């Protein structure tokens, strides 16, 4: 009789295994479709791994936990970096070099698993920003400037969100990068100064990405290092003017270009419009300045608002958006405003197609 029951038992076992696999698959799909369930996904895999000590299940639990933490700490930058740069990421462990091939679409972070979970987390954050910054222009931007940008954003994020890991990131990622290429340290120092006044993520990254986009199939591609240095120098000069108190003669103020602070480069032109406290004329002076920049054929206008006057800055942005010569591209947060205060608001306007045609603007 026993042989008769063996096929039935085997069939029932396969059905149970199949049902469990189906349920786990549906749960996994649910987690992927609803990003807000990331923390629940992490807890689920840890619970499963605790019940069944399978190596793959434990691996899934660790990857899911790191994945959740990485997505949590970078979420705030979604409204600071250019639109579309921050996406939800998934962790995949790599064991072979061929696994390093990148995929389009979903952001897949491939990291080598280590016993130290803090190091796995740091690797995940670094991998995230390596993938997120400068989409489709990575190859155009010089490696040292691009790596320094990744390190700066990752370092600031970890310092703010996981300060106990700051030293570990310095000792591993920062030290390794600078040892491999000392020029990275120079960029890190200059980026840090811009970031403390909101211009690193606010204008610098956006300008470099725009220039790199236009230079992909243009001779300017060979001069990206020079463009990056000139834009850094230009913004540093602007910050010097902001930091030096009026009436202080101990150090010379940077030379302000006629008509305001702007730069006209081979690929783009941009200007800064800082919004502080409301003047007695309200929003009108800011409208006039925006119109002046349009008359100067300044293609890209950055409106930067101080944290203390953010509601008024938003009002100014909304009023400039009504002008026919400028089109509002995006409103974004800044980590620090131009005074160095935590928080602030910014907006990017681009000269309209109508104004471009009227002025006969050449394009790269």
Secondary structure, 3 states (H helix, E strand, C coil): CHHHHHHHHHHHHHHHHHHHHHHHHHHHHHHHHCHHHHHHHHHHHHHHHHHCCCHHHHHHHHHHHHHHHHHHHHHHHHHCCCCCCCCCEEEEECCCHHHHCCCCCCEEEEECCCCCHHHHHHHHHHHHHHHHCCCCCCCCCCHHHHHHHHHHHHHHHHHHHCHHHHHHHHHHHHHHHHHHCCHHHHHHHHHHHHHCCCHHHHHHHHHHHHHHHHHCCCHHHHHHHHHHHHHHHHHHHHHHHHHCCCCCCCCCCCCCCCCCCEEECCCCEEEEEEECCCECCECHHHHHHHHHHHHCCCCEEEEEECHHHHHHHHHHHHHHCCCCCEEEEEEEECCECCCCCEECEEEEEEECHHHHHHHCCCCC
